Amino acid sequence: YQKNHETNIYWPFQSHAEWRLGKFLVENLMQAQINVFLKLEWWNGQKPSFSSACQLLEWMDTLPSGLKWQVMQLEVNGYNTEKKIKFIYQDGLEVVESPFGNPIFAQNMSFDPLHNTLPEGATIIPIITASDKTPIMKHTGNLEMHPLFLMIANIDSDICMKATAHAWCCVAFMLVIKFNIHLDYQTILQAQLWHRCMDIVMERLKRVANVGEFMTDAFSDIQFCFTPLVAWTADLPEQQLIAAVARNASPITLATLEQFGDPTCQPPHTKQYTLDHIHQISRTGGGRDPWKVDSFQKVAKANQLLGVQLPFFRNWQHSDPARFLVPEVLHSLHKFFWDHVLKWYKEVVGIDKLNTRYKVHHKHIGFCHFASGISCATQMMGQEYCDIQRTIVPMIAGAAPAAMVQPICALMDFFYLAQRHVHTESSIRDMEASLAEFHSTKNGILDTGAHAGKEDFNIPKLELMLSFTDAIRRNGGLIQYSANVSKRLLITHCKMPFTRTNRQSDFTEQIIRLLDCEERICLFDIYLLLHEHNKPLMNATEDEENLLSSADPTSSWISHVAPSEQCHFNFPRSIRNLFTKGLMSKGTVAALSVTITPDCVKLNIADVGTTYALPDFFERLNEYIVRCADSIASHIALQMFDRVSVWYKFHIQQYSTCRPSVIMPSQVVQAQPPSPNFPYRNCDAVLLNVDGQNPDNPNCMFHNVCPWIVLMYHLFIQVMLQKYVLYFS
């Protein structure tokens, strides 16, 4: 391979163009479609050097590869299965070493040793995992799979929250196996098999967590590392499987079904508690044989355990399910809202009335508008849930009893605070106060009969909310552990590759080959960029990019090394920084941007007032000019213009509230005149901060009452003078 590359860096392909063609065919077409494509008559008579899909795939297999996949056939003694148990995985430690030593992430990594528990000079590589049992595809024989994803917490959370940043790695695939046994025992056998598979994947990681190992970091320095498991992203059923607890028990605390609605948090369900009870159940004399699932399962469930005798975390130092099972925002909050809160209001307000309110709700660019109401919405992700939660309180105001609105308002405050990127002790106390207010007023929901006649709030996800504040103190903002990323990974690493297989019994091996081919293509692309442009792989982001909330390290590196090559990579659209150009005042906190060409040019002032239904427009404009200039200059200015240019919308960009050094994506503010579709104009409202301004200013009449006022944008214009350009909104 190396010898051939000395004469042709594109080997086995003849040229850069042929490599691009081969990459396109492999990524977008099936093998039969590739063969049909290659048989087409080419206009210039020149064909690629590969003549079939089989040959093209063989060439792809010769490219440099990444981590190796392994296949292990497993058996459960004494129990037969419908299909052979094939466990496909990568070594967990090798997967960790790959991003830890990747120069792409060098400027986005941190190394924080635990001085109290680790040897001097050592550092930690905190392990974050995600898993979710998912159906591969509908109408395919009820196939389900347990994929496992892994990343390291040394990489900045902003990078980890983006599936396109490739910070997450797929570690293992395990099919959900059906045993030839009574349905009552399927769960315990599948759980034991799952924990056994996790033991295989995590074996070396657990050893390194106990004794440490030297690894090369992204700066080519040698680090003495330890690998504790610090976070696991999963929904509630998956968390119960991981913690090896029964379905009616909390995976994080000792709470049971009857305590799920309590306002106080129960003691943590620690690793030692689980292991002690397993030992107590299975010890010699009066105990139960773990392999006799009937008797063992009954005793285990009586102790709120699942019946797994060897949980994978038993010998993983510094790793405890009560600590690494972090509450997950998508399922614990958004799904709770959809499954419970919204149903309460449908019961009280009525589905038709609630749908009507959402149908007539103002349309705002960048936010989902439910034109058909919310009762028909399906297959929603976190963004759609958030869009409903933003408006649920005003939507139900006046339609639901006040005693029912108050607890939901407190719950929405808790939801908002829980999704902060950065927390302080004050914000955590606010979370606790909001949740306490909900619990103290939740009986108002029962009094209205909204809870379908139930007299309690024994909801598992409600109990998990009590653990949010402790988890934030340990692990930081919970939004970084949202399942939105893992849901996307399920699509890109499981469901989409499955559509390119033949759906036969070896489809898992086919998926592995597809993922391996994708990794080879990605590595070869990076290699070509390095060779052609002779640039170091160390990511050299500029200060401007570090400010942006969605700076992708790989995209940033390619934009500096080879900007013309960005079109060949699948990266999210970069955020435009509006603070880098234009006029800046001291202490600027927001940037406004309009298009170069206005929507309407040189309109007569009288026509503007008529078009926008603003009869006092000219008087207000005069007041503005007089206030902005002295009396002589304003008098001259008023005599020098009679026309204006108008924009129907503009962009506004701000710094993050939680992270003042980070610039957020811009938002669109509309100011459209009356039209057949919008007879009363289409204008957006914004919150204007007037705190700290001169109270003598007549526009600050609310200064002593509230630091914020609501402002409705009706018009955004440009007034052209001979020496001045005046903007008015």
Steps between C-alpha positions, in 0.01 A plus 500: 500500500773747599703418189207571267428830675850626435414530130123560523344641817154403370583131459313274432320777311661675206418861588321729741196511271478120488525485880212748530292292259569178689419666831171633364395161362578312822326754723184542295428192286438132557730247333248420227454871430877550481526223241223660292671839525835360385337345193371835377651642183726788587490805275877540478565127484710505818399255772638458852765239558266293719244306299259362761362563846687199632833635375423847638422359846820293489693818431329671793610210720863571412482852644642565850255375760409615846418282798431133437162345567480163671229234492442266792244221512345464846293235670286496812546163666177308530294732280448484125436797276311547174814639333870474569628767737757702307649789691677756280721749681821700518737507793387779731852616584601525133188707434595737783860536379382613155329833594739556793793510258320669211669838420171627356368531857824635650371855549170371639626271776575540869685282749389528862651248742325394820775578748327328790464158339765469227881481514697820458527606135212278386197620308159356429323415178137508615291256299156602373282236337158491338274211409141444402310191395362584159306326223713486188212559263129433484370191321831312523422217736496703822878545506630695797855596586700635793768727346755653736670836444796644688686829531737665747407795720838669439353640177299820546129445544413731208686261270357187659144624452540490121470166327684640195812577708582125512586517869272202563613152395287193443641225723268201480191348340296241684178358363211455742490120512184296557548194722300180459344540842188637661442872448532567875871414489598682180582824679737353759690290243531792258622722785763245606618471140519879463713540814727220379551682170579824685760308702669398175505851351603680818749244633817698425337832593419360844858383541635845408255661743652286776874513424542767230684493167725730298337650189596758239281810500412733211817705560720186469575508873496186713235504773443257786125448469209352690162428341204526741147478365342839578182523291262276309228643277192279486124505541331363812462131392862499387613655828317228692678239288838665564444530875353146512187612686136398460252698289317646802821632657704811434840432337658788695337498844334246730155636413231253397170548318311629804766768559534633145270795573669606824655849519815374673782298347575152633856378580711400197486146363874444517711231340584356840131474590431300182800270542422435867144396422608278209750331731239466770252338258747258341724413796531138608232374738151641471587687184412443136704368209529789247468258207166372629326803360154416634587503870782755471286750309219489758734576790683766298179684410394492864820699564430738206776342288490377143665164565845558346761327716809656333431866412778641283574792736583274797879529451520844334673728748360852558187403302159475666159488324363745756755750367563419133132457409438869438140623456433539130322812371325356193325215680482623860368846409372522144341155486356553848344823374352327195377188679355670808484881513354543153244225565388678816421813301335311219271355765412836656523750215389264225694379198312716250546820698868432561555420132323820398723711720812348346365534146450875535825551688736755348752352256860571590791413272719231654227351718255224418145613426237233555264588218292185561510525878703291740272198537610363160873558552709180498867403474617817671850577622618724779464822299128448438444414866676823599290706259180374664637550851592861418135586442299256712446738794356793297306253284310362800464832683132582529395156378620293797439567872764716667563226755611278213707763320721579800662154542563472126656846491735391780578179312584693180736719703670181620525374140663824383750510785590132455608567140754770585851434371663658803369487855570687819391416851235769462353343185499158668309643796252653254450154350433352841256780582309455172466124549395552862233747385366243255474235771330742740236602244462181292176406678335767290546265203324219686216730607415573135494130411770552239702199615249255350337435838824396671564616855881492497805606301691172508681574175858364466628799301364740761710324763811535281463879505591499869848377401567779250667744737738243651591380150573857389731555796692182406494501121424856390218609270271212406428636153836358385370150576180535299396198295453717190853410391461128569168500312681645201777242536239223494389628160847544350657183647207257507190588302658665195768230454231233539318637195814425295516133606312205351309446829637148530612332822851648474377859473698602812825396331392699194439807716849462645652485152307812401614691810856380446486623140371840613787530746756406233357766270514764773861414591607500135341842445695640795819337371458658156441844651811466713712385206368747243511812720792407726329636812519359856197314627495709819174690499572873467169671567506876519369707789191592302406133454560420866223746584241320291275250672521242221863510386574150365874417538524290182305754295712781641823321412389428143379859457855618577691231312281460191190723490409373152473144634226576752230418247619137500438456873172477686525776760224710655470852373735727691369790705566846364657737751319834467725668758805506271376769261310826519482780753545398863405703803664457838362205695325350199291196596304450178574527128240581235536412132294579192543410135686742275192551286186616684166334430355838401713789372425872521145484625315822565463563872128552468468168314691320775254617763209384286654166400589406857180644649704738716320837481742669744813371324623841380456661844686214669783524249529872565517437875779248447708736287453787743605280791813377316623844391502858620217729400682664207627173350163332542323793332737476203462121484122520491521724193737270310312175451160367405578137409620192686614142429326215683602147606243233585735314733841520662733267692593552861786317671588495869746350742389198698331580830660204676840536331561871431810428289309285248310643204166337425342443156316804368122522506267661249267783604215565257333835433270441201216734400134391483431251223223258396665225706568732796233773508635641828868488402753225574722648770712332766525606861829524687604569858693826534732544796477861623668438834786739565388764249429862587168513687445853367467355151129514411529158332606345833169551676520145639852542637397515864247219463667226294836477319328336201227625267323322214559662163311421179697577184272658240752658266874501425605786271798693368473877459741641240638852548781675321758429773326264736334161501242461777357163608167482680317199637 
